[in-house]
Amino acid sequence: MKRVIVLAGLIVILALALYSRPVPLAVPTVDTLEPPKTAAIALPWPASGQGALGAQGYGVLETHGDATPLPIASTAKVITALAVLQKKPIAAGSQGPMITLSQKDVDLFDYYYLNNGSVAQVQAGEQITEYQALQAILLPSANNLADTLAIWAFGSINSYTAYANNMVRSMGLTQTKVGDATGFNDDTFSTASDMVKLGLTAISNPVIAAIAAQPSADLPVAGTVQNVNWLLGQDGVVGIKTGNTDKAGGCYLFAARRQVLDHQLTLVGAILDDTSLNDAIHQADSIVKASDAGFEKITPVQKSQAVANYQTPWQAAARVQSAKSLSLLVWKGQTVKIISNPRSLPAPARSGKAAGTITVISGQQSATGQLVLADSLPGPSWRWRIFHR
């Protein structure tokens, strides 16, 4: 009898031990979800030269022409402005430190004036703020004050170009080389794609964005100077910089605020080596208007859409679904990806339990939502826990 009791006790202990073993997690199987596809539009690019278009939050959307680096004329002054503001930062709304001009600065004016370069009048002993100097290089495109500002901030043009080349490399502008502070000598090169990246950085800088949007400015000696970007204020255009030389042709780095499908967008585009500056500006206007049709709102994932399922060793099953719809405003023609990340779960689990995440991605745009159990996931029976290991 004792043996029977002992044996029964051992059986109970063994059963309890078997029952107490950890239950394996329920592992999900992910469904294959087919992302939507959109048809790209054709933008009205110029017949010659290069072009590129991007948007804040999207990066570069589209390019046109080859990717050979080209002279960028006075759009190079955007690089100068960014570099100076890195070296000598000023707060938005501030004038910054005062710069006292000398005869060397007058000599720079004389040089560019005699060589038909864009200038702003200066005189020895004049005091001009850093902000006013930035206005002079970004609005009337004063070559003399671009050199003055670079020398003031860095000590010499050579020191400036060394700094600026390191800066553009850090920005990922791999096809850009800075040879001067003005673009006047055509030894500063870039591509339209790199220029869009530059423009996206520039328009995000509150000081540069504010100046680029100004139609005119008052300078101490030069008086009232005009912004040569004549498209400013039309079709949402808020900047950024024009440029032209005989070798560079017409160059235009532009930014425009657009309302597209209830979204506020900031477009940034670049045109290099067009037949003339006026042609480049006219072409940019057409591109800005046409770009509205290039965006489309899509909903790759619907609320309650099944995206995965659990099938346990004890034959329990449950579906996984998206807790909400996921929508994106996408540039037509860009690839859309759906990434489901359901996680393994302990059972039992009730319907509605968080079960991971799902993300939709197109370019730099993304949206993420939660995955939840659509059904309750029962745990194993006591028989399975004891006998099915």
Secondary structure, 3 states (H helix, E strand, C coil): CHHHHHHHHHHHHHHHHHHHCCCCCECEEECCCCCCCCCCCCCCCCCCCEEEEEECCCEEEEEECCCCCEECHHHHHHHHHHHHHHHCCCCCCCCCCEEECCHHHHHHHHHHHHCCCCCCCCCCCCEEEHHHHHHHHHCCCCHHHHHHHHHHHHCCHHHHHHHHHHHHHHCCCCCCECCCCCCCCCCCEECHHHHHHHHHHHHCCHHHHHHHCCCEEEECCCEEEECCCCCCCCCCEEEEEEEEECCCEEEEEEEEEEEECCEEEEEEEEEEEECCHHHHHHHHHHHHHHHHHHEEEEEEECCCCEEEEEECCCCCEEEEEECCCEEEEEECCCCCEEEEEECCECCCECCCCEEEEEEEEECCEEEEEEEEECCCECCCCHHHHHHCC
